[in-house]
Amino acid sequence: MNKHILKFLLLVSTFGFTTLAGASDRWATLRAINWVENPTNQTGVGRFGELGPYQFRPGTWRMHSDRPFRQAIQREAADEVAVKHYEWIKRTLERAGAEASVFNIAMAWNCGAAAVLAGRAPSVSYNYAERVRNLVETLKERTRSELAAESHPAGPGDEYTGEDLVRFRILQDTPRFVLAAD
């Protein structure tokens, strides 16, 4: 096989798996934010005007959507805006040279990216981010345990640590790559 083609395929494979891992982190973080923000799925307006599973405020909703704010209680619309807001926070932190960790993204979700970047997040936002990070770690550990159990059911006297497990999931909307030749 041509050396250039092999390098290209390796690069594309790496990018695809990195994208998958990033999407996994995003959804775990958004799931945890949903659990902290609105664990009982209330549909009423909060005391600060927030609404929906992610407790969007009207201004945040308008940053990412032209839909009416009342649609924030509809899961599909809320998920769409949540992904856009997550990615906006992530880009904002990265452009400023800050780590786009689960903790920092959650803290920015709660008190705003500017407060996080200025180092002026209130303690309630710090506690919020800790809860989100702990939930994400629990979700990831549970997923690893479930995958290990599926792939290597333990027999009598067997102990499986899951350390040698490598598993890939097929995305429904896989990334598309276009090759252009001059």
C-alpha positions in Angstrom: 0.0 0.0 0.0 1.2 3.5 -0.8 2.9 5.1 2.2 0.9 8.3 1.8 -2.4 6.5 1.6 -1.5 4.5 4.8 -0.7 7.8 6.6 -4.0 9.3 5.4 -6.0 6.3 6.6 -4.3 6.4 10.0 -5.1 10.1 10.3 -8.7 9.6 9.3 -9.1 6.7 11.8 -7.6 8.7 14.6 -9.8 11.7 13.9 -12.9 9.5 13.8 -12.2 7.8 17.1 -11.3 11.2 18.7 -14.6 12.6 17.5 -16.4 9.6 18.9 -14.7 10.1 22.3 -15.5 13.8 22.3 -19.2 13.1 21.6 -19.2 10.6 24.4 -17.8 13.1 26.8 -20.3 15.7 25.6 -23.3 13.5 26.1 -22.2 12.3 29.5 -21.6 15.9 30.6 -25.0 17.0 29.2 -26.8 14.1 30.9 -25.2 15.0 34.2 -26.1 18.7 33.7 -29.7 17.7 33.1 -29.7 15.6 36.3 -28.3 18.4 38.4 -30.4 21.2 36.7 -33.8 19.4 36.5 -33.7 16.0 38.0 -37.5 15.7 38.1 -38.1 17.1 34.6 -40.2 20.1 35.8 -41.8 22.0 32.9 -42.6 25.2 34.8 -40.5 28.4 34.6 -37.9 28.7 37.3 -37.5 31.8 39.6 -34.8 33.2 37.3 -36.8 32.5 34.1 -35.1 29.2 33.3 -36.9 26.5 31.5 -36.5 22.9 30.3 -34.3 19.9 31.1 -31.1 22.1 31.0 -32.7 25.1 32.7 -31.9 27.5 29.9 -32.4 31.2 30.4 -34.0 33.1 27.6 -30.7 34.9 26.6 -28.8 31.6 26.4 -31.6 30.0 24.3 -31.6 32.9 21.9 -27.8 32.6 21.4 -28.3 29.3 19.8 -31.8 29.0 18.4 -34.5 31.0 16.6 -37.2 28.7 18.0 -39.6 30.2 20.6 -38.2 30.0 24.1 -41.3 28.0 25.2 -39.9 25.1 23.2 -37.1 24.7 25.7 -39.3 22.1 27.5 -39.4 19.9 24.3 -36.6 17.4 24.7 -35.5 17.4 21.0 -35.2 21.2 20.9 -33.5 21.4 24.3 -31.0 18.7 23.3 -30.2 20.6 20.1 -29.6 23.9 22.0 -27.7 22.1 24.7 -25.2 20.6 22.2 -24.7 24.0 20.6 -24.2 25.7 24.0 -21.8 23.0 25.2 -19.7 23.4 22.0 -19.8 27.2 22.4 -18.5 27.0 26.0 -15.9 24.5 24.9 -14.6 26.7 22.1 -14.7 29.8 24.3 -12.6 28.1 27.0 -10.1 26.6 24.5 -9.6 30.0 22.6 -8.8 31.6 26.0 -6.2 28.9 26.7 -8.3 27.3 29.5 -8.9 23.5 29.7 -12.3 22.5 28.4 -12.7 19.8 31.1 -16.0 18.5 32.4 -15.5 20.6 35.5 -14.8 23.9 33.7 -17.6 23.4 31.2 -20.1 22.6 33.9 -19.0 25.7 35.9 -19.3 27.9 32.8 -22.8 26.4 32.2 -23.8 27.5 35.7 -22.2 30.9 36.0 -21.0 31.8 32.5 -17.7 31.4 30.6 -16.5 35.0 31.4 -16.7 34.3 35.2 -14.8 31.1 34.8 -12.1 32.7 32.6 -11.8 35.6 35.0 -11.4 33.2 38.0 -14.5 34.8 39.7 -16.9 31.9 39.8 -19.0 31.8 42.9 -18.7 28.8 45.3 -22.2 27.6 44.4 -20.9 27.2 40.8 -17.9 25.4 42.0 -20.1 22.9 44.0 -22.4 22.6 40.9 -19.4 21.7 38.7 -18.1 19.1 41.3 -21.5 17.4 41.3 -21.6 17.3 37.5 -18.0 16.0 37.3 -18.8 13.3 39.9 -21.9 12.2 37.9 -19.9 12.0 34.7 -17.2 9.9 36.3 -20.0 7.6 37.7 -21.6 7.3 34.2 -18.3 6.5 32.6 -17.5 3.9 35.3 -20.9 2.3 34.9 -20.5 2.2 31.1 -17.1 0.5 31.4 -18.4 -2.0 33.9 -21.4 -2.8 31.6 -19.2 -3.2 28.6 -16.8 -5.5 30.5 -19.7 -7.6 31.7 -21.2 -7.9 28.2 -18.0 -8.9 26.6 -16.5 -11.2 29.2 -19.2 -12.8 31.4 -17.6 -14.1 34.5 -17.7 -17.8 35.2 -17.3 -19.4 38.5 -14.0 -18.3 40.1 -13.3 -15.9 37.3 -12.3 -12.3 37.8 -12.3 -9.9 34.9 -10.8 -6.4 35.3 -11.8 -5.1 31.9 -8.3 -3.8 31.2 -7.9 -5.6 27.9 -11.3 -4.6 26.6 -11.4 -2.4 23.4 -14.8 -1.8 22.0 -16.0 0.5 19.2 -19.6 1.7 18.7 -20.9 2.5 15.3 -22.3 6.0 15.1 -25.6 6.5 13.3 -24.4 9.7 11.8 -20.8 8.8 11.0 -18.4 11.6 10.0 -18.1 12.0 6.3 -14.7 12.6 4.6 -14.3 13.9 1.1 -11.1 13.2 -0.8 -10.1 15.9 -3.2 -7.6 15.3 -5.9 -6.0 18.0 -8.0 
